[in-house]
Amino acid sequence: MGFASKVWRLLVGIKDALALLFLLLFFGLLFAALSARPNAGVVRDGALLLDIDGVVVEEVSPIDPLQALISQTVPIREYASRDLVRVIDAAAADERIEALALDLTGFLGGGAVHMQEVAGSLARFKAAGKPIYSYGVAYGDDALLLAAHSDEIWVDPMGGIAITGPGGQNLYYAAALDRFNITANVYRVGTYKSAVEPYTQAGMSPEARENLSQLLATLWQEWRAQVSAARPNADIELVTSDVEGWLAASNNDLAEAALAAGLADRIGTRVEWGERIAQVVGEDRWNDDPGRFAATEFDPFLADVEGGLDLGDGKRIGVVTIAGEISDGDAGPGSAGAERIAKLLDDALDDDLAALVVRVDSPGGTVTGSETIRRAILRHRDAGIPIAVSMGNYAASGGYWVATPAHRIFAEPETLTGSIGVFVVFPSFDELLAEYGITSDGVRTTGLSGQPDLLGGLTPEVDAVLQGSVESTYARFLGLVSEARGISLERADELGQGRVWDGGAARQLGLVDQFGDLDAAISWAAARAELDEGEYDVRYLGDDAPQYGSLFAQLMSADSGEGNSSDGRGHDIAATFARAEMARLARVLDDVDTLMGSEGVQARCMECAILPANAATAPRRLQVAGWHGMLARLLGQ
């Protein structure tokens, strides 16, 4: 029996080992399949179909497919602005592409600068003599800005167009904190540093209102100018100043009202839109479903474009991207983990770069993270490498901190920058606990012993330390700005105080050097490195890292696999407004995180949080793992 028992245990062990090996192999193959980049597809003669079913961002966040499967959340697709621009520009010069079909049914928007970049590429496509046909159910501001460059704007009979303009309401928690006896201990420098106001006031301060009103007026003016230039007959004044009268004239039919105001050209279903495009480019020979037309979609066309790139043996200009909130760890891409970005920069020091371009699209974050990135950029400058900074939607607070080593700073008129100021927020709960009979006591050797004590309260000594730390950090910030911009400390303080500037004002005040996009910054860096066109290649630092979830995002995205024949998909105007409320809910969660996080001294821009770039990605933030994701699922998103 002993021998038989040993044999049996051996067989069971072999079985368990084989089962474990099989499971490891299965999950390894599954992970590899879901993480794989799509293979280059065949580009077919016909239209370029851009079904932008998601948000436009500076840098695409990787998706962990296994985590997404476990959490059972559907990731919102992210599109890098530069990829969209590259595809549209390539299609304009490609003889195989006869037209562009722009499906904005699932489009969630993006930042003002990104929208201007994509709209510019659409204008160039149209200037090449190729038609653009747009379709959507509920057009918002961002969707209309892109569609405005179309030869024909189609709106679904069940849809319409709503122009809201930038702006909205902030939430303030001071009264709620008082009600629950929670103390928000705030330490800040800057008259306009409004990032802490939600925890200290019941409404916006006059200084913050003045600053924000000016910023929103600039963004609104730029949007109106761009749409009016693309569609001179659009009556924007009517649809924004007399909404009730505008709708009543069309019997409250939103689609008919869009036509009457010159915001749309045709009313029809997606199938009818597809049949119209088929008249121009031909029908799909491989699929006879209604509304199909000969087309190549975004992913295979991008793969084809990338497959044709030849880096050659020329000098290289490196581009490092600082996108999203700055933190101290290795977060990202899509968020600016300082440790990760510094490593990319340090690794590039061995690559003999001719120049470095720093693309900043960040509202700031931790001061320590911002300083880590700044020092890494400075090591390139100390090596004699020309440095240019290209600002995206915003480069404020910590986003401006990391820009100070640049030889030259580029921005767009819609860029928000500045916000030179810092703060710290520490919550304490001693009064709340005392209400329930919970007190604290002990022995201290100094006023800082056991501090900061969020449960027992903060002492005057720790108050002095924290305020002193903030003031010292602000002085450091002013010193960096003064040295970088060649101005006095007093002038830097005048431009600082936490005030946010639009790109035009920042240029006039000397916080940026000139208007220009990323390509303009790259061209300047090449000229500074004495390189002519064709003598250099552009390398995006970190692009060679594994991009998990590329195929997974396509498989799990809403209505994937429907091709270009789906009909009735998307959200109406009411659902679009509901999505905006979800963005406000995400703001509440972010505000709570900021209050409870106590991540040290912050250089963060509050005004940047109201921009479309943040509002558009709010639903994405609501689908992360943990209690945020649980709340999102309870709300049906």
C-alpha positions in Angstrom: 0.0 0.0 0.0 2.9 2.4 0.8 4.3 2.0 -2.7 0.9 2.5 -4.4 0.3 5.6 -2.3 3.6 7.1 -3.4 2.8 6.3 -7.0 -0.6 7.9 -6.6 0.9 11.1 -5.1 3.4 11.3 -7.9 0.6 11.0 -10.5 -1.5 13.7 -8.7 1.6 15.9 -8.6 2.2 15.5 -12.3 -1.4 16.2 -13.0 -1.4 19.4 -10.9 1.8 20.5 -12.5 0.4 20.0 -16.0 -2.8 21.8 -15.1 -0.8 24.8 -13.7 1.4 24.8 -16.8 -1.6 24.7 -19.0 -3.2 27.6 -17.1 0.0 29.7 -17.3 0.3 29.0 -21.0 -3.4 29.9 -21.6 -3.3 33.2 -19.7 0.1 34.0 -21.3 -1.3 33.5 -24.8 -4.5 35.4 -23.9 -2.5 38.3 -22.5 -0.3 38.4 -25.6 -3.3 38.4 -27.9 -5.1 41.1 -26.1 -2.0 43.2 -25.7 -0.9 42.9 -29.3 -0.8 45.8 -31.7 -3.1 45.4 -34.7 -1.3 44.2 -37.7 -1.0 46.5 -40.7 -4.2 46.0 -42.7 -4.8 46.4 -46.3 -5.7 49.9 -47.4 -8.6 49.7 -49.8 -9.6 52.2 -52.5 -12.5 54.3 -51.3 -13.0 56.5 -48.2 -11.1 56.9 -45.0 -13.6 56.0 -42.3 -12.8 57.8 -39.0 -15.3 56.5 -36.4 -13.9 58.4 -33.5 -15.6 56.5 -30.7 -14.0 58.0 -27.7 -11.8 60.9 -26.6 -8.9 62.7 -28.2 -5.9 62.9 -25.9 -2.2 63.9 -25.9 -1.0 60.5 -25.0 -3.0 57.2 -25.0 -3.2 55.5 -21.6 -2.3 51.8 -21.7 -5.1 49.3 -20.9 -4.3 46.3 -18.7 -6.6 43.7 -20.5 -6.7 41.3 -17.6 -7.6 43.9 -15.1 -10.3 45.2 -17.4 -11.7 41.7 -17.9 -11.8 41.1 -14.1 -13.4 44.5 -13.4 -15.9 43.9 -16.3 -15.6 47.5 -17.4 -15.6 48.6 -21.1 -12.7 51.0 -21.6 -13.4 54.2 -23.5 -11.2 54.4 -26.5 -8.5 57.1 -26.6 -7.0 58.6 -29.8 -3.7 60.4 -29.7 -4.2 63.8 -31.5 -1.0 63.4 -33.4 -2.1 60.0 -34.7 -5.4 61.4 -36.0 -3.5 64.4 -37.7 -1.0 62.0 -39.2 -3.6 59.7 -40.6 -5.7 62.6 -42.1 -2.7 64.3 -43.6 -1.5 61.0 -45.1 -4.9 60.3 -46.5 -5.0 63.7 -48.2 -2.0 62.8 -50.2 -3.0 59.1 -50.8 -4.4 58.4 -54.2 -6.3 55.4 -52.8 -8.4 57.7 -50.6 -11.1 59.6 -52.4 -13.1 61.0 -49.4 -13.2 61.1 -45.7 -16.2 59.7 -43.7 -16.2 61.2 -40.3 -18.6 59.4 -37.9 -18.9 61.4 -34.7 -21.7 59.3 -33.1 -19.6 58.1 -30.2 -17.2 61.1 -30.1 -16.6 62.4 -26.5 -14.4 65.4 -27.4 -11.0 66.6 -26.3 -8.9 69.6 -25.4 -9.2 72.9 -27.2 -5.7 72.6 -28.7 -6.2 69.0 -29.8 -9.5 70.0 -31.5 -7.8 72.8 -33.3 -5.0 70.4 -34.5 -7.5 67.8 -35.8 -9.7 70.5 -37.4 -6.6 71.9 -39.1 -5.8 68.6 -40.7 -9.4 68.3 -41.9 -9.1 71.7 -43.5 -6.0 70.5 -45.3 -7.8 67.4 -46.4 -10.6 69.5 -47.9 -8.1 71.9 -49.5 -6.6 68.9 -51.3 -9.9 68.6 -53.2 -11.3 65.6 -51.4 -14.8 65.8 -49.8 -15.6 65.2 -46.2 -18.9 63.7 -45.0 -19.8 63.9 -41.3 -22.5 62.1 -39.4 -23.7 62.2 -35.8 -26.6 62.0 -33.5 -25.9 64.6 -30.9 -23.3 67.1 -31.9 -21.6 69.0 -29.1 -19.1 71.9 -29.4 -16.1 69.7 -30.1 -17.9 67.5 -32.7 -19.3 70.6 -34.4 -15.8 72.2 -34.6 -14.6 69.1 -36.5 -17.7 68.7 -38.6 -17.7 72.3 -39.6 -15.0 71.5 -42.2 -17.2 68.9 -43.9 -18.8 69.3 -47.3 -21.9 67.7 -45.9 -22.9 67.5 -42.2 -25.5 64.8 -41.6 -27.6 64.7 -38.4 -29.7 61.8 -37.4 -33.5 62.4 -37.4 -33.5 61.5 -33.7 -30.6 63.8 -33.0 -29.6 67.5 -33.1 -26.9 70.0 -32.2 -26.4 71.8 -28.9 -23.8 74.6 -28.5 -23.0 75.1 -24.9 -19.8 77.1 -24.9 -17.0 76.7 -22.3 -17.7 77.1 -18.6 -20.0 75.7 -15.9 -20.3 75.3 -12.2 -17.6 74.4 -9.6 -18.5 72.6 -6.4 -17.5 74.1 -3.0 -17.4 72.0 0.2 -16.7 74.5 2.9 -20.2 74.4 4.4 -20.3 70.6 4.2 -16.9 70.4 6.0 -18.2 72.7 8.7 -21.3 70.7 9.1 -19.4 67.5 9.7 -16.7 69.3 11.8 -13.9 68.5 9.4 -11.2 71.0 9.2 -9.4 71.7 5.9 -6.0 73.1 6.9 -4.9 75.1 3.9 -1.5 76.6 3.2 -1.0 78.5 0.0 0.8 81.4 -1.8 -0.9 83.3 -4.5 -3.9 85.7 -4.7 -5.3 83.7 -7.6 -4.3 80.2 -6.4 -7.9 79.0 -6.4 -7.2 75.3 -6.3 -7.9 75.4 -2.5 -11.1 77.5 -2.7 -13.5 74.5 -2.8 -12.3 73.5 0.7 -12.4 77.0 2.2 -15.3 78.9 0.7 -18.9 78.6 -0.4 -18.3 80.2 -3.7 -15.8 81.6 -6.1 -13.6 84.5 -5.0 -13.7 87.7 -7.0 -10.1 87.2 -8.1 -10.8 83.6 -9.3 -13.9 84.8 -11.1 -12.0 87.6 -12.9 -9.3 85.2 -14.0 -11.6 82.4 -15.1 -14.0 84.8 -16.9 -11.1 86.1 -19.0 -9.9 82.6 -19.9 -13.3 81.3 -20.9 -14.0 84.4 -23.0 -10.8 83.8 -25.0 -11.6 80.1 -25.5 -15.2 81.0 -26.6 -14.0 83.6 -29.0 -11.5 81.3 -30.6 -14.1 78.5 -31.0 -16.6 80.9 -32.6 -14.0 82.3 -35.0 -12.9 78.8 -36.2 -16.5 77.5 -36.7 -17.6 80.8 -38.5 -14.5 80.6 -40.8 -15.3 77.1 -41.8 -19.1 77.6 -42.1 -19.8 81.3 -42.7 -23.6 80.7 -42.9 -23.9 79.2 -39.5 -26.0 81.4 -37.2 -24.2 80.8 -33.9 -25.7 83.9 -32.3 -29.2 82.5 -32.9 -28.6 79.1 -31.4 -26.8 80.5 -28.3 -28.8 83.6 -27.5 -32.4 82.6 -28.3 -32.5 78.8 -27.9 -36.3 78.7 -27.2 -37.1 80.8 -30.3 -34.7 78.9 -32.5 -36.3 75.5 -31.6 -39.8 76.8 -31.7 -39.4 78.0 -35.3 -38.8 74.3 -36.2 -41.5 72.9 -33.9 -38.9 71.8 -31.4 -37.4 69.3 -33.9 -33.7 69.6 -33.1 -32.5 68.1 -36.4 -34.6 70.5 -38.4 -33.5 73.4 -36.2 -29.8 72.5 -36.9 -30.5 72.7 -40.7 -32.4 76.0 -40.3 -29.4 77.5 -38.4 -26.9 76.4 -41.0 -25.2 74.0 -38.6 -26.1 70.9 -40.7 -26.8 70.1 -44.3 -28.7 66.8 -44.4 -31.0 64.9 -42.1 -30.7 61.1 -42.4 -29.9 57.8 -40.8 -26.4 56.4 -40.8 -27.4 53.9 -43.5 -28.6 56.8 -45.7 -25.3 58.6 -44.9 -23.4 55.5 -46.0 -25.4 55.2 -49.2 -24.5 58.8 -50.0 -20.8 58.1 -49.6 -21.1 54.9 -51.6 -22.3 57.1 -54.5 -18.9 58.9 -54.4 -16.4 56.1 -53.5 -18.3 52.9 -54.5 -20.0 50.2 -52.5 -18.3 47.7 -50.3 -17.6 44.7 -52.5 -17.1 42.4 -49.5 -20.3 43.2 -47.5 -23.7 44.0 -48.9 -25.3 45.2 -45.7 -27.3 48.4 -46.0 -25.1 51.6 -45.9 -21.8 49.9 -46.6 -19.2 51.7 -48.7 -15.7 51.0 -49.7 -13.5 52.2 -46.8 -10.4 51.8 -44.8 -10.7 52.4 -41.1 -8.4 54.3 -38.7 -6.4 51.4 -37.3 -5.3 49.7 -40.5 -4.6 53.0 -42.1 -2.4 54.2 -39.2 -0.6 50.8 -39.2 0.0 51.4 -43.0 1.4 54.9 -42.3 3.6 53.8 -39.5 4.8 50.8 -41.6 6.0 53.3 -44.2 8.1 55.3 -41.8 11.9 55.1 -42.3 14.0 56.4 -39.5 17.1 56.1 -41.6 20.6 57.1 -40.3 20.0 60.8 -39.8 20.4 62.7 -36.5 17.5 62.3 -34.1 15.4 64.8 -32.3 13.8 63.4 -29.2 10.3 64.2 -28.1 9.3 63.5 -24.5 5.6 63.8 -23.5 4.5 65.1 -20.1 0.7 64.5 -20.2 -1.8 64.5 -17.3 -1.2 65.2 -13.7 2.4 65.0 -12.4 3.1 62.5 -9.7 6.2 61.1 -8.1 6.0 57.5 -9.3 6.1 55.6 -12.5 2.5 56.3 -13.7 1.7 56.5 -17.3 1.7 56.9 -20.2 -1.4 59.2 -20.1 -0.3 60.5 -16.8 3.0 62.1 -15.8 4.8 59.8 -13.4 8.0 61.7 -12.8 10.1 58.5 -12.1 9.1 57.1 -15.5 9.6 60.3 -17.4 13.0 60.9 -15.8 14.1 57.4 -16.8 13.1 58.0 -20.4 15.1 61.2 -20.4 18.2 59.7 -18.8 18.1 56.7 -21.1 18.0 59.2 -24.1 21.2 60.9 -22.9 23.1 57.9 -24.4 21.3 58.2 -27.7 23.3 61.2 -29.0 20.2 63.3 -29.6 20.6 66.4 -31.7 17.9 68.2 -29.8 15.1 67.6 -27.3 11.5 68.8 -27.5 9.3 68.6 -24.4 5.6 68.3 -25.1 3.7 69.5 -22.0 -0.1 68.9 -21.6 -0.4 69.0 -17.9 -2.2 71.0 -15.2 0.6 70.3 -12.7 0.7 68.1 -9.7 3.3 67.4 -7.0 6.2 69.8 -6.7 8.7 67.0 -6.0 7.6 65.2 -9.2 7.8 68.4 -11.2 11.3 69.1 -9.9 12.4 65.5 -10.7 11.3 66.0 -14.4 12.9 69.5 -14.5 16.2 68.2 -13.3 16.1 65.4 -15.9 15.5 67.9 -18.7 18.2 70.1 -17.3 20.7 67.3 -17.7 20.1 67.4 -21.4 20.6 71.1 -21.5 23.8 70.8 -19.5 25.0 68.3 -22.2 24.6 71.1 -24.8 21.4 69.8 -26.3 18.9 72.5 -27.5 15.6 72.3 -25.6 12.3 73.4 -26.9 9.0 73.2 -25.0 5.7 72.7 -26.9 2.6 73.5 -24.8 -0.7 71.7 -25.5 -4.0 72.4 -23.9 -2.4 73.5 -20.7 1.0 73.8 -19.2 0.2 75.3 -15.8 1.6 75.2 -12.3 3.8 72.1 -12.3 3.4 72.0 -16.1 5.1 75.4 -16.2 7.7 74.4 -13.6 9.0 71.6 -16.0 9.1 74.1 -18.9 11.6 76.5 -17.2 14.8 74.7 -18.6 13.7 75.4 -22.2 15.7 77.6 -24.6 12.3 78.4 -26.3 8.7 77.9 -25.4 5.9 77.4 -27.9 2.2 77.6 -27.1 -1.2 78.0 -28.9 -3.7 80.8 -28.4 -6.0 78.3 -26.6 -3.2 77.0 -24.3 -3.7 77.7 -20.5 -0.4 78.4 -18.8 1.1 80.2 -15.8 -0.7 79.4 -12.5 2.6 80.1 -10.7 1.7 79.3 -7.1 1.7 76.4 -4.7 -0.5 75.0 -1.9 -0.9 72.2 0.6 -4.2 70.9 2.0 -4.3 68.7 5.2 -7.7 67.6 6.6 -8.0 67.0 10.3 -10.9 65.3 12.2 -10.3 66.3 15.8 -13.6 68.2 16.1 -15.5 65.5 14.4 -14.1 62.8 16.8 -14.7 65.1 19.8 -18.4 65.3 18.9 -18.6 61.5 19.4 -16.6 61.6 22.7 -13.2 60.6 21.1 -10.3 62.7 22.3 -6.5 62.4 22.1 -3.8 62.9 24.6 -0.2 62.1 25.0 3.3 63.4 25.7 5.3 65.6 23.3 9.0 66.5 23.5 8.5 69.3 20.9 5.6 70.9 19.2 6.2 68.7 16.2 6.1 65.4 18.0 3.5 63.1 16.4 2.7 65.8 13.8 0.9 66.2 11.5 -1.9 64.5 13.5 -5.0 64.4 11.3 -7.0 62.8 14.1 -5.8 64.9 17.1 -5.4 68.2 15.2 -2.4 70.2 14.0 -0.2 72.3 16.4 0.9 75.9 15.7 4.4 74.6 15.1 3.3 72.3 12.3 1.2 75.2 10.9 4.4 77.3 10.8 6.4 74.5 9.1 3.8 73.8 6.4 3.2 77.5 5.6 7.0 78.1 5.6 7.4 75.1 3.2 4.8 76.6 0.8 6.4 80.0 0.9 9.8 78.6 0.3 8.6 76.5 -2.6 6.9 79.5 -4.1 10.1 81.5 -3.8 11.9 78.7 -5.6 9.2 78.7 -8.3 9.7 82.5 -8.8 13.5 82.0 -9.0 13.1 79.4 -11.8 10.8 81.7 -13.7 13.0 84.7 -13.2 16.1 82.9 -14.5 14.3 81.2 -17.3 12.5 84.3 -18.7 15.2 86.8 -17.9 13.0 88.9 -15.6 13.2 90.2 -12.0 11.8 88.3 -9.1 9.3 91.1 -8.6 8.1 90.8 -12.2 7.9 87.1 -11.8 5.7 87.6 -8.7 3.4 89.9 -10.6 3.0 87.3 -13.3 2.6 84.6 -10.7 0.3 84.7 -7.6 -1.4 81.6 -9.1 -2.9 83.5 -12.0 -3.7 81.5 -15.2 -3.1 83.0 -18.6 -4.2 82.1 -22.1 -1.6 81.6 -24.7 -2.0 85.0 -26.3 -1.6 86.8 -23.0 1.3 84.6 -21.9 3.1 85.5 -25.2 2.6 89.2 -24.6 3.8 88.9 -21.0 6.9 86.9 -22.0 5.9 83.6 -20.3 6.1 82.0 -23.7 8.2 82.9 -26.8 5.9 82.3 -29.8 2.8 80.7 -31.1 3.3 77.3 -32.8 2.4 73.6 -32.5 4.6 70.6 -31.9 5.9 70.6 -35.5 6.9 74.2 -35.1 8.9 73.4 -31.9 10.5 70.4 -33.7 11.5 72.6 -36.6 13.0 75.2 -34.3 15.0 72.6 -32.4 16.3 71.2 -35.7 17.4 74.7 -36.8 19.0 75.3 -33.4 20.9 72.0 -33.9 21.9 73.2 -37.4 20.0 70.5 -39.2 18.2 71.0 -42.4 14.9 69.3 -43.5 15.6 65.6 -44.3 18.7 65.5 -42.1 17.0 64.3 -39.0 14.3 61.9 -37.7 11.9 62.4 -34.8 11.9 59.9 -32.0 9.1 59.9 -29.4 10.7 58.7 -26.2 8.8 55.7 -24.8 7.0 54.8 -28.0 8.9 51.5 -28.2 7.5 50.4 -24.8 4.8 47.7 -24.9 1.3 49.2 -25.4 -1.0 46.8 -23.7 -4.6 46.6 -24.7 -4.5 47.9 -28.3 -6.5 45.0 -29.7 -8.5 44.6 -26.5 -9.7 48.2 -26.7 -11.1 47.6 -30.2 -12.7 44.3 -29.2 -14.4 45.7 -26.1 -15.3 49.2 -27.3 -19.0 49.9 -27.7 -20.4 48.6 -30.9 -17.1 47.2 -32.1 -17.5 44.9 -35.1 -20.4 46.8 -36.5 -18.3 48.1 -39.3 -19.7 51.1 -41.2 -23.2 49.8 -41.5 -24.4 50.4 -37.9 -27.4 52.6 -37.5 -29.1 54.2 -34.6 -26.0 53.9 -32.4 -24.9 56.6 -30.0 -26.5 59.1 -27.6 -29.1 61.8 -28.1 -28.9 65.4 -26.8 -30.3 64.4 -23.4 -27.7 61.6 -22.9 -25.0 64.1 -23.9 -26.1 66.4 -21.2 -26.2 63.5 -18.7 -22.6 62.7 -19.6 -21.7 66.2 -18.6 -23.2 65.5 -15.2 -21.1 62.4 -14.9 -18.1 64.6 -15.5 -19.1 66.8 -12.6 -19.4 63.6 -10.4 -15.9 62.7 -11.4 -14.8 66.2 -10.3 -16.3 65.5 -6.9 -14.3 62.2 -6.6 -11.1 64.0 -7.7 -11.7 66.8 -5.2 -12.1 64.3 -2.4 -8.9 62.5 -3.5 -7.1 65.9 -3.4 -8.3 66.6 0.1 -7.6 63.2 1.5 -4.4 62.5 -0.4 -2.1 64.9 1.5 0.6 64.4 -1.2 2.7 67.3 0.0 3.2 70.7 -1.7 1.2 70.9 -4.9 1.6 73.1 -8.0 -1.7 72.4 -9.5 -4.1 74.4 -11.7 -7.8 74.3 -10.7 -9.0 76.3 -13.7 -7.6 73.7 -16.0 -10.0 71.1 -14.6 -13.0 72.8 -16.3 -11.6 72.5 -19.7 -13.1 70.0 -22.3 -9.9 67.9 -22.1 -10.7 67.0 -18.5 -14.5 66.8 -18.9 -14.2 64.5 -21.9 -12.1 62.0 -20.0 -14.2 62.1 -16.8 -16.2 58.9 -17.8 -12.9 57.1 -18.4 -11.8 58.1 -14.9 -15.1 56.8 -13.4 -14.3 53.3 -14.8 -11.1 52.7 -12.9 -10.9 49.8 -10.4 -12.0 50.3 -6.8 -14.8 52.4 -5.4 -14.8 54.8 -8.2 -15.5 52.0 -10.7 -18.2 50.6 -8.4 -19.9 53.9 -8.3 -19.7 54.3 -12.0 -21.3 50.9 -12.5 -24.1 51.7 -10.0 -24.9 54.8 -12.1 -25.1 52.7 -15.3 -22.1 54.1 -17.1 
